[in-house]
Amino acid sequence: MEYDLKLLHVIAVLLIGGAVAAQAAEPITLRIADQKGNMRAQLEAAHALDNLPGYQIQWAEFPAAAPLTEALNAGAADAGIIGDGPLLFTSAAGAPVKAIAVDQADPYGTAVLVPQGSPLQTAADLKGKRIATGRGSIGHYVAVKALASAGLTAKDVEFKFLGPVDAKIALANGSVDAWATWEPYTAQAELVDKARVLVSGRGLLAGNSFLAATDQALADPARHAALQDYVNRITLAQRWAYRNLDSYSKSLAAIIGFPPEVARLQFERRAQHWEAISDNVVQQQQEVADFYHQTGMIPVELKAANTFDHSFSVPPASETAAR
């Protein structure tokens, strides 16, 4: 009987050990928050989601940065893509989030739009007008920068803080005079609604968007490794997308529910490329933070360097996605 008990004990230890090992081998779930299919479309079109090493992705799509950052702050997502302005507002609110990679782009499509027949011709013409945008969004930022370029401030206009869908309707029915927004909404407004760009982001913005992750995800070695792999894949997928615009545009259009010509225009003219966080990027973000503080949009001074994690790399330009 003593022998049998020892044998049973050995068997139990082996079974428990095997169960623990099996549990450890189970893939973790990386919860990615996306804006209008921005990242997911590239990854799926380039088949860059095949054979994920030790993790799986759970997608959540958001129409704008505000609800996305709320998800990050609440711990409902591990990482997501947001513009430079929303990243600062998130930091100012004390959210445990840091940028781990930057997607640099031509900022033309982050713009102030007006109806085709609008009498407004320059940023100076916005004085006394009503502008729809999302509070704290990159659209909000480009609007204030456009006003500053004409010697105006936010006090010279009336902001109507609306989500993209409601802002689009407000511009169409004349409830507002202008709409400050971003891609793909700018391309949609131009091609479908025949709106025109009054002021583009060129010369006003750096054109940076960030992949931001929660401190909790960054502190977990397994999630950190999964995030690095994800950065590698999204970088290579984006390069593939620019080499295959027709194919990619169709995939993106299907995901975001926009016409293929809109999907293509907004993506092609952005000329995006992922980069690791550099001192120059931190300096650009500090300039945005200083502007927000000087204009009173953020009441506290922010040190932009505190909003970055430098432990992530980006594949060299010579590497491309294999399909």
MARKEPA-747805 format. One record per residue: residue in three letters; x, y, z of N, C-alpha, C in turn. Coordinates in steps of 0.02 Angstrom, whole numbers, plus 50000, padded with zeros to 5 digits. Example, Ala and Ser with C-alpha at 12.3 -4.5 7.8 and 13.67 -1.06 7.14 Angstrom:
ALA506604971650390506154977550390506604983550390SER506424988850354506844994750357506455000250394
! end
This chain:
MET500424994050000500005000050000500445006250000GLU501005006250037501455011950039501725013349970TYR501895008049934502165008749866501635011949821ASP501015009549827500485012249785500375019649798LEU500415021749862500325028849878500875033149847LYS501495030649850502045034349820501945034949745LEU501715029449715501605029449643501065034449624LEU500525034449664499975039149651500215046349658HIS500665047449707500925054249717501335056449656VAL501745051949630502145053549571501705054949511ILE501195050949503500735051849447500385058649453ALA500175060249514499825066649525500275072549509VAL500915072149530501385077549516501485078349441LEU501545072749407501635073049334501025076049300LEU500435074149322499815076749292499745084249304ILE499895086349365499845093549381500365097449341GLY500965094849338501495098149300501305098749227GLY501005093349200500805093549129500255098549118ALA499795099149165499245103949158499515111049160VAL499995112349205500285119049209500655120749145ALA501035115849119501405117049057500935118448999ALA500375114648997499895115648943499575122448948GLN499425124549010499125131149020499605136648999ALA500255135649016500755140748997500845141148923ALA500725135448888500815135348816500225138548779GLU499665139548813499085142548781499255149648759PRO499045151548699499205158348675498855163748716ILE499205169148727498895174748761498475178548710THR498005182448735497585186448691497805193748695LEU498035196348639498235203348634497645207348610ARG497395211748652496785215548636496995222148602ILE496855222648537497065228348496496465232748479ALA496515239148496495995244048479496195247648415ASP495755247548366495905250348301495425256048285GLN495625260448240495185265848217495015264748144LYS494385263248130494135262148062494555257148024GLY494745251648056495095246348022495795247947999ASN496075253348025496725255848001497265250447999MET497365247148055497905242248059497665235348036ARG497075233448057496825226748042496795225447967ALA496575230347928496525229447856497195227847824GLN497715231447845498375230247818498625223247835LEU498535221247897498765214747919498405209147883GLU497745209747875497365204547842497525204247768ALA497575210047736497705210047664498395207147648ALA498875208447691499555205947680499655198947708HIS499135195947734499165189347766499695189347822ALA499755194947855500265195647907500025193347975LEU499415190647978499165187948041499245180448045ASP499555177547994499655170247994500205168348043ASN500105162748076500625159848120500875164648174LEU500415167548211500615171848267500955167648320PRO501545169648343501945165548389501725166348463GLY501285161948485501115161848556500595166748577TYR500275170148531499735174748549499205175048495GLN498625177548512498095178748465497835185848475ILE497505188548424497285195548427496525195848433GLN496295199948478495585201548485495505208848465TRP495125210048412495055216848385494455220448415ALA494535226948423493975231348442494055237648399GLU493535239448362493585245248317493215251148346PHE493525257048339493235263248365493225268448310PRO492725273048311492665278148260493155283948269ALA493425284648330493855290348345494295288548405ALA494765293148420495245291848473494945292048543ALA494445296448554494185297348622493925290748653PRO493475287148620493255280848650493815275548652LEU494285275948605494835271248604495275272248666THR495445278548680495865279848739495495278148804GLU494845278748804494455276748863494535269248874ALA494535265448820494625258148825495305256448852LEU495825260048829496495258948855496535260748929ASN496245266348947496275268649016495905263949063ALA495375260949038494975256249079495275249249081GLY495815248149042496115241549040495725236648997ALA495275239248955494885234948911495255233248846ALA495825236548835496245235148777496975235548799ASP497405231948764498115232048780498495237348741ALA498265238648680498615243548637498125246148585GLY498275252048558497855254948506498215260648472ILE497945262848415498265268148376497895274748388ILE498275279948406497985286548420498455291948394GLY498175297848382498575303448358498965306748414ASP499385311648396499805314848446499405318848497GLY498875322248475498465325948521498115321548572PRO497755316448549497425311948597497905308648645LEU498515307148623499005304148668499155308948726LEU499205315348710499345320248762498765321148810PHE498155321348784497575321948828497515315848873THR497695310048845497675303948885498185304348941SER498785306848924499315307548975499115312649028ALA498815318349005498615323549052498085321049101ALA497685316249079497165313349122497445308049169GLY498095306649163498405301849207498325294649186ALA498135293449124498035286649100498705282949096PRO498735276649116499345272749115499505270049046VAL499685274549000499775272748930500425275848904LYS500795272248862501395274948831501425273048757ALA501705277548717501795276248645502405271848635ILE502345266848592502905262148582503185262348511ALA502815265248464503055266048395502655271648363VAL502945274848312502625280548280502495279048206ASP501905280948183501725280248113501725287348084GLN502255288948046502335295648019501995296147950ALA501675301947938501275302547877501245309747854ASP501065310647791500895317247765500245319447798PRO500235325047834499635326947872499095330547832TYR499125330447765498645334147724497925332547745GLY497765326147754497075324047766496815325647835THR497235327947880496985330647944496845337947931ALA496215339647924496055346047892495405349047917VAL495325355447901494695358947913494315359147847LEU493715356247847493315355747786492725360547787VAL492515362547729491915366647721491515363847663PRO490865365347660490465363247602490735366247538GLN490595362947482490865365247418490695372547402GLY490085374547419489875381447403490005386447458SER490395384647507490525389247563490905395447540PRO490745401247567491115407347549491795407747584LEU491925403347632492555403547669493125401347623GLN493675405147625494235403647581494895402747618THR494955405647676495575405147714495435403847788ALA495955402347826495875401347897495595407547932ALA495785413347908495545419547938494785420147933ASP494495417047882493775417447873493385413447925LEU493735409447965493395405448016493175409648076LYS493405415748081493225420048138492465420648144GLY492225419148203491505419648217491105413748191LYS491425408748164491075403048134491025397148183ARG490605392348165490495386348205490895380548174ILE491305377248215491725371748191491555365348229ALA491395360148193491265353648224491915349648227THR492035346348283492615341948290492535338048354GLY492985333348365492975329548428493415332848480ARG493165333648540493555336848593494205332948604GLY494775336348601495415333248613495665328948556SER495305328848500495515324748443496055328348403ILE496335324748354496815327848310496465333048266GLY495815332248256495425337348220495385343748260HIS495285343148325495275348848370495935352548366TYR496475348748365497145351548363497265355348298VAL497085352348241497215355748178496795361948172ALA496195361948200495765367848198496095373648237VAL496335372248297496655377548337497295379848305LYS497675375248274498285377248239498115381548178ALA497575379848143497375383748085497175390848107LEU496825391248163496635397848189497255401848208ALA497725398548241498335402048262498735404548202SER498715400848147499075402948087498795409448058ALA498165411048076497845417148053497795422348108GLY498155421248163498145426048218497515425648260LEU497165420048257496545419148295496645414048350THR496175413648396496185408648449495525404948451ALA495495399948494494875396048500494295400348523LYS494435405948556493905410448578493575414248520ASP493905414148462493635417648404493135413548365VAL493025407248385492555402948350492115399448401GLU491615396048377491185392048420491285384648403PHE491575380948448491685373748436491055369848455LYS490885365148411490355360348425490685353548429PHE490735350748489491095344548497490645338548482LEU490775335448425490365330048399490805324348374GLY490535318348373490865312748343490855313448267PRO491265309448230491305310148158490635309648121VAL490215305048141489575304148106489125310248115ASP489065312548176488645318448190488945324748160ALA489605325248160489935331148131489815331448056LYS489845325648024489715325247952489005327647935ILE488525325447976487835327547965487755335047978ALA488075337448030488025344648047488305348947991LEU488845346747959489125350647904488645350547844ALA488345344747833487895343947775487255348147783ASN486995348547844486355352247853486455359547873GLY487075361747876487205368747891487205370647964SER487185365648008487205367148080487885369848101VAL488395368348062489065371148074489335373748008ASP489835377948012490135380847952490735376847927ALA491045373147972491645369347954491695363147998TRP492095358447974492205352148010492945350748010ALA493245350148070493955348548076494015341048090THR494305337348044494305330148050494945327048023TRP494935320748009495535316947989495315311447940GLU495815307947914495665302447868495405296447906PRO494945292547876494705292847807494105297547797TYR493915301147850493325305447844493435311247795THR494055313647792494195319147745494105316847673ALA494385311147656494315308547587493585307047571GLN493215304347619492505302947609492125309347596ALA492265314447636491905320847627492055323947559GLU492685323347537492865326247473492545322447414LEU492605315847415492375311847357491625310647356VAL491335309547415490615307847418490185314047428ASP490385318347475489965324147492490185330547457LYS490725330147419490985335947380491185341847425ALA491385340247486491655345547529492355347247504ARG492625352747527493305354547507493735356247568VAL494375355347559494845356747613494965364247616LEU494795367347672494925374447682495645375447706VAL495835371447755496525371747782496755364547793SER497305362647761497575355947773498075356147830GLY498275350247852498745349847907499465350947888ARG499605351547823500285352647801500555359247828GLY501135358947859501425364947888501165366547957LEU500655362947979500365364048045500495358248093LEU500545352248066500605346148107501225342148086ALA501455338048132502015333548117501775327448079GLY501135325748085500865319948051501005313448086ASN501085313648152501235307648191500615304448222SER500575297848213500095293848252500505288648289PHE500225286148344500625281748386500265275248401LEU500655269848405500395263748435500545264448509ALA500015264948549500085265948621499865259648657ALA500225257948710500075252048749500005253848823THR499635249948859499535251248930500165249148969ASP500275252449025500835250649068500785243349091GLN500175241049102500075234149124500305229149070ALA500145230549008500355226148953501115226348945LEU501405232348952502125233148943502515229548998ALA502215229149057502555225949114502535218349111ASP502105215649069502035208449062502515206049007PRO503035202149024503525200048973503215196748912ALA502705192548923502395189048866502025193948821ARG501675198748850501315203748810501805208548776HIS502345210148811502855214448781503135211148719ALA503285204748724503555201048666503045200748610ALA502405199748629501875199448578501805206248544LEU501855211648582501805218348554502385219748506GLN502985217448523503555218448477503435214648412ASP503175208648417503015204848356502475208448316TYR501985211248352501445214848318501725221048281VAL502175224748313502495230448280502855228248217ASN503215222748221503565220148162503065218748105ARG502525215548122502035213348072501665219348041ILE501465224248083501095229948055501555234148012THR502195234448028502675238247988502745235047919LEU502845228447917502935224947854502285224947814ALA501715224347848501065224347814500935231147781GLN501125236447815501025243147786501435243947722ARG502055241547723502475241947663502165237847606TRP501885232047624501555228047573500955231847544ALA500575235147587499975238647565500145244147514TYR500695247647524500875252947477501135250047411ARG501375243947412501585240847349500995237647313ASN500435236847348499845233447319499215237547334LEU499205243747311498675248447328497975246047308ASP497915243147248497255241047225496975235547269SER497375230447281497155224847323497005227147394TYR497455231147421497365233447490496755237947497SER496645242347449496075246947453495415243147457LYS495365237747420494755233747421494655230547491SER495195228047520495145224947587494955230247639LEU495275236047634495135241347682494415243747675ALA494185244647614493505247047602492995242347633ALA493115235847626492645230847653492625231247730ILE493185232647761493215232847834492905239247862ILE493065244947831492835251347859492155253547831GLY491915250047779491265251747751491255258147710PHE491825259947681491875265747638491995263447566PRO491825267547516491955265747447492705264547435PRO492885259947390493585258547377493995264647357GLU493685269347320494065275247299494225279747358VAL493795279747408493925283547469494485280247508ALA494435273647515494945269947552495635270947520ARG495655270847454496295271547420496575278647427LEU496165283647415496395290547417496685292247485GLN496325290747538496555292647605497185289047624PHE497275282947602497875279147620498475281247577GLU498355281947512498915283447466499225290247483ARG498825295247495499105301847506499415302847575ARG499285298247621499605298647686500345296947683ALA500535292347637501235290247629501535288447697GLN501215283947732501395282247800502015277747805HIS502355278047860502895273347875503015273047950TRP503075266947975503195265848046503925266948062GLU504055270048120504725271248144504755269848219ALA505355268248243505455267748315505445274748346ILE505305275048409505285281448444505995284448446SER506065290448421506705293848419506675300348460ASP507265303248471507285309648507506905315048468ASN506925314748402506575319648361505815319048370VAL505575312948374504855311848384504645314548453VAL505055313248503504905315748570504885323448570GLN505355326548534505375333748530504755336448494GLN504545333148440503945335248405503335334848451GLN503305329548491502745328748537502765333948592GLN503375335848613503425341148664503165347748637GLU503295349148573503045355248542502285355348540VAL501985349448527501255348948528500995350248599ALA501335347248648501135348048718501175355348739ASP501715358648719501805365748736501255370048705PHE501075368448643500545372248609499875371348645TYR499725365248663499095363948699499085367748765HIS499645367948799499665371448864499615379048854GLN499965381648804499955388848791499265391248772THR498885387048737498215389048716497685387448768GLY497895384448823497425382948877497025376548866MET497165372748814496795366648801496975361248851ILE497595361448875497815357048930498075361548985PRO497785361349045497965366249097498645365049129VAL498915359149122499555357649155500115356949103GLU500725358449124501295357249080501465349849079LEU501595347249021501735340149014502455339148989LYS502765334049015503425331948990503305326148943ALA503355327448879503175322448829503585316048835ALA504205316748858504645310848863504335305448908ASN503905307448954503605302549000503065298348967THR502885300148906502345296448873502605291448822PHE503255289948824503555285348775503915279548808ASP503915273948773504305268048791504775266648732HIS505425266748746505935266148693506185259048683SER505845254148711506105247248709505895243348647PHE505555246648600505315243148540505705245348479SER505785240748433506135242048370505665241048311VAL505885243448253505495242848191505945239448139PRO505685234648100506105231348050506415236348002PRO507035235147980507365239747933506985240147868ALA507085245647833506705246947771506805241547718SER507345237847723507485232647673507035226647681GLU506725225947740506285220147751505585221647725THR505275216747694504595217447668504185211347688ALA503535212247688503095206747707503095201347654ALA503135195247675503095189647628502375187347624ARG502145186647563501445184447556501415177847520
! end
